[in-house]
Every structure is written in C-alpha cells, then in structure tokens.
C-alpha cells in the first residue's frame, strides 16, 4: 500500500469481517494507462476482501484545474469506468463529482473548515489561484468523507498512484485515510 498510513485498521476489519471502505478517484484528463490499472486492481482486491467500494470520477477537478471540457471529462470518465469493470471483481458505487449532489453538499460543509492559509501551505496556492481550484480541493475532501456519510463510519483505504505520495511525510494521517488523496496531485490517479 503506497502512501497509506496505518493499514492495521484495514487488516483488522478484513480479519474480523467488519465494515471498511475503499475509495479512489480518477481525474479524467486523458486516456487510462498502466498507473490507473494498478490502482483499479488494488481497489478491486480490497472490495473482494469485503470492502465497500467507491470510485469517483474527478471531473470537477479536471475541468477547473486542467481546463478539460465537460464533454471530454465524460468521455475519459467512461473509459476509466469501462476499464475498471472490465478487470472484474469491482462491485460498489461509482460517481462523477459533478452529478453527485450529496457529495457537493458535503464539499460545502468541508469547505467551512478550510482557509486559504491552509491551502497555500499545503498546495502552494497564491493570489492567482482560481477559486474553482480551491473548490476542487474541498470536493476531494468530500470524496474521502463520502463513504462514511453513505455507509457509516469505518476505516477507509484510499489507493492512489505512486506519484501521488511524497517521498517523506511530516506527520502520519490518523483518520485511516490516505493523505495523498487530499493533496495536489500530478498526472496519474485522481
């Protein structure tokens, strides 16, 4: 598990047949590739081990940050989901950020706890950063919280591509989620 902090709660849930969630997302900014495949396989494996599966298509981020048209976001998103289901073994919820109203409400609530000083410190945001980019961060936080709101509190694993986790981390995440998912990301993964 690359980037994950404290995998023990997930192992315990698998061993004890208690609920746990697996969530990832893919920013539809291009065609699926090997990096996406690795994450998809990891998500499917966790679902096969008893996890509640959630896969987000991060179309709001792709549109706001990468200037991908909504039509292209939909096209690439369909490709990602087609690949995910073609692998077999995935059962769970999939959604586009732009059409999930519960997620958008959760993002609004999460944004109440955020300020631009935090965004500047974590992401390097400056005066020129678009508000939609900041909103995409709040949406990513909501993505991570969404399984808890949807299916109840449980440990959550958030598989991401290897490029999503910095080589060192200042402090471990204590919420049983992957901190890399909620940071600014590079080309692969969400």
N, C-alpha and C positions, 0 to 999 in steps of 0.2 A: 504494500500500500504506500505509494509515494505521496508524500505531503501530509498524510494523515497524522494526527496527534492522538495518542491514547486509543489504540484499537481494542484494548481489553473489553470495554463495554459491548462492542460488536461481537467479539468471540463469546463472551458470556451469554449474550442473547441467543446466538446460534446454538450453543451447547445446552441451554436451558429451554429452548423453544419458546422464548419470549419475544415480543414485538421489537423490531428495529426497522429503520428506514434506510433506503439507499436512494440518493438523489444526485443527478448530474445534469448538466445542460450543455448545449452546443450552440455557439454563435454562428448563425447561417451566413457566413461571409465568403464561402467558396465551397467547392465540391468536397465530399468526405474523403479522408485519406487514412493512412496507417495509424496515425495518432488517435484519430476518432475511433477506429476499430478496437484499439487496445482498451479504451475507456468503455466502449459499448460491451465488450466481453466481460469486463470487470463488473459492470452493473448487472448484466445477466447472471453472472455467477452468484452475486450476492442475493439476487431475487431467488435463484434456485436453492439457496441456503435458508430461505424463509423470510427474506427482507421484503418490505413493502416498497415497490419500485415507483420512482418518479423521474421523468426525463423532461426537461424544459428546452424549448427552442427559444433561444435568447434573441428574438427578432427585434425587440426594442433596443437592445444594445447595438446590434448590427446596424440598425437604421440611424441611431443617434451618434454612434462613435465612428463607424466605418462608412457612413453615408451610403449604405446598401439600400436600394429601392425596396418598397414593401413587396412588390412582385417577386424580386429576386430572393428576398428573405423567405417568402412562401415556397419558392421553387427549391432552394437549398434545404430548407427545413424538411420538406417532403423527402428529399434524397436521404437526409440523415435518418429520419424515422423509418424509411424503407430499408435501409441498411441494418438498423437496429433490429427490426422484426425479421429480416432475412437470416440473421445469425441464429435465431431460435433461442428459446429459453427466457425471453423477457416477457413478463406479464406485469402490468402496472399502468400507471397513469402517464400520459404524455400530454403536453400542452404547449401552446405558443404564449409567450408572455403577454402579447398584445391583446389576446382574446380572453384571458383568464381574469375576470373581474374580481374574484376573491383575492387573487394574487396582487392585483393593483391596489385594492383596499389595504392589504397587509403592507405593501410597499409604502403607502402613505403613512401608516402608523409607524413603521420603522423609521421613516424619514424624520419624524418628530424628535427622535433621539440622536440625530446626526447633526453635525455642524460643519461649516466649511473649513475650520481649522483642522478637524479630523481628516477630512477629505484631502486637504493639502498635505498633511503629514503622511498619510498612507499612500496616496496616489500621485502626489506632486501637482495637484490641481492649482491653477493660477487664475489671474484675472480674466484670461482669455477662454477659460474652460466653459463650454456650453452647459446650461442648466440641465439639458436633456442627458448629458453625460453623467452628471451627478445623480439624476433620477434613475439612470440605468444601474448605478451602484445600489440605490435603495431597493430596486427591483431584485437584484441578486441576493440581497439580504433576505428579502421576502421569499425568494425561491428556497433558501435554506430553511426558513421557518415554516414554509407551506406544508410539508409532511406532518409536522407537529399539529398544525391547525386542522389539517384534513383528517388525519387518522389517530391523533392523540400523541402525547409525549412518549418518546422512545429514543434510544441512542440512534444517531444518524451518521451514516458514512457518506462522504461526498467525493467520489472518484473524479480526478482531473488528470489532464495530460502532464507529462513530466516537466514541460516548460512552464507550468503554472505554479510551481512551488519554488520559492527562492532557496538558494543553497544553504542558508542559515536562517534561523528564526529567532527573533528577540525573545519571544515568550511562547510557551505552548498554549494551544487553544483548550479551554476547559469545558466547552459546551458540546463536546463529542461531534463537532463538525470540522470540516477541513477549512482552515483559514485561507487557503489559496483561492478558493472559490469566490470569496468576497473581496479579493484584491484585484487590482488591474491585471489584465491577462494579455498574453501575446497571441500569436496566430492560431494555435490549436485549442481544442476544448472550448469551453464556454467562455 
